[in-house]
Amino acid sequence: MLFVAGLLTGFHCLTMCGNLVIGYSLRCDRAVGIVNHALYNAARLGSYALTGVLLGYLGQVVNIAAFGGTATLAGGIFLIFFALKMFGFFSGKTLPEIPGTRSLREALARLVARLRTGA
């Protein structure tokens, strides 16, 4: 079972994460690429840690089993809309934004700008 889980997560990394890394690596010179790799992996690890903390806390507070089917359905619908947007089906249209993401995105942009300038 663990072997199959490892294969499936490896397939996820190959098909999703690998493409992201290749995409931004091709647009940068070597020095900027190293900074981008560091930023990408720091953000990836930080988001995994934050997600783990939040879901762990949520698991302590709420009986997740009661909402399992609903959460799976909502996540699936979100992923379908996200994929359709990536393929241009909603070009020119914007999807509703999750509250608070704009300020988070702006803060991350400022952090990335600082790290790139070395300030």
ZIFENCOR-V448080 format. One record per backbone hydrogen bond with DSSP energy under -0.5 kcal/mol. CO is the residue of the C=O (numbers start at 1). NH is the residue of the N-H. E is the energy in kcal/mol with one decimal. If there is no record, write none. Layout:
co:CO nh:NH e:E
co:CO nh:NH e:E
This chain:
co:1 nh:5 e:-2.3
co:2 nh:6 e:-2.5
co:3 nh:7 e:-2.2
co:4 nh:8 e:-2.5
co:5 nh:9 e:-2.5
co:6 nh:10 e:-2.2
co:7 nh:11 e:-2.1
co:8 nh:12 e:-1.9
co:9 nh:13 e:-2.3
co:10 nh:14 e:-2.4
co:11 nh:15 e:-2.4
co:12 nh:16 e:-2.6
co:12 nh:17 e:-0.7
co:13 nh:18 e:-3.1
co:16 nh:20 e:-1.7
co:17 nh:21 e:-2.3
co:18 nh:22 e:-2.5
co:19 nh:23 e:-2.5
co:20 nh:24 e:-2.1
co:21 nh:25 e:-2.0
co:22 nh:26 e:-2.0
co:25 nh:28 e:-1.1
co:29 nh:33 e:-2.5
co:30 nh:34 e:-1.7
co:31 nh:35 e:-1.4
co:32 nh:36 e:-2.7
co:33 nh:37 e:-2.6
co:34 nh:38 e:-2.3
co:35 nh:39 e:-2.8
co:36 nh:40 e:-2.9
co:37 nh:41 e:-2.5
co:38 nh:42 e:-2.4
co:39 nh:43 e:-2.6
co:40 nh:44 e:-2.5
co:41 nh:45 e:-2.7
co:42 nh:46 e:-2.5
co:43 nh:47 e:-2.6
co:44 nh:48 e:-2.3
co:45 nh:49 e:-2.6
co:46 nh:50 e:-2.8
co:47 nh:51 e:-2.5
co:48 nh:52 e:-2.3
co:49 nh:53 e:-2.4
co:50 nh:54 e:-2.7
co:51 nh:55 e:-2.8
co:52 nh:56 e:-2.3
co:53 nh:57 e:-2.5
co:54 nh:58 e:-2.7
co:55 nh:59 e:-2.4
co:56 nh:60 e:-1.2
co:57 nh:61 e:-1.5
co:58 nh:62 e:-3.2
co:62 nh:64 e:-1.4
co:63 nh:66 e:-1.2
co:64 nh:67 e:-1.6
co:64 nh:68 e:-0.6
co:65 nh:68 e:-0.6
co:67 nh:71 e:-2.9
co:68 nh:72 e:-2.2
co:69 nh:73 e:-2.3
co:70 nh:74 e:-2.8
co:71 nh:75 e:-2.6
co:72 nh:76 e:-2.4
co:73 nh:77 e:-2.5
co:74 nh:78 e:-2.4
co:75 nh:79 e:-2.4
co:76 nh:80 e:-2.2
co:77 nh:81 e:-2.4
co:78 nh:82 e:-2.6
co:79 nh:83 e:-2.5
co:80 nh:84 e:-2.5
co:81 nh:85 e:-2.4
co:82 nh:86 e:-2.2
co:83 nh:87 e:-1.9
co:84 nh:89 e:-2.6
co:85 nh:88 e:-1.5
co:88 nh:91 e:-1.2
co:90 nh:93 e:-2.1
co:98 nh:101 e:-2.1
co:100 nh:104 e:-1.5
co:101 nh:105 e:-2.9
co:102 nh:106 e:-2.4
co:103 nh:107 e:-2.3
co:104 nh:108 e:-2.4
co:105 nh:109 e:-2.2
co:106 nh:110 e:-2.2
co:107 nh:111 e:-2.2
co:108 nh:112 e:-2.7
co:109 nh:113 e:-2.4
co:110 nh:114 e:-2.3
co:111 nh:115 e:-2.5
co:112 nh:116 e:-2.3
co:113 nh:117 e:-1.8
co:114 nh:118 e:-1.2
co:114 nh:119 e:-1.7
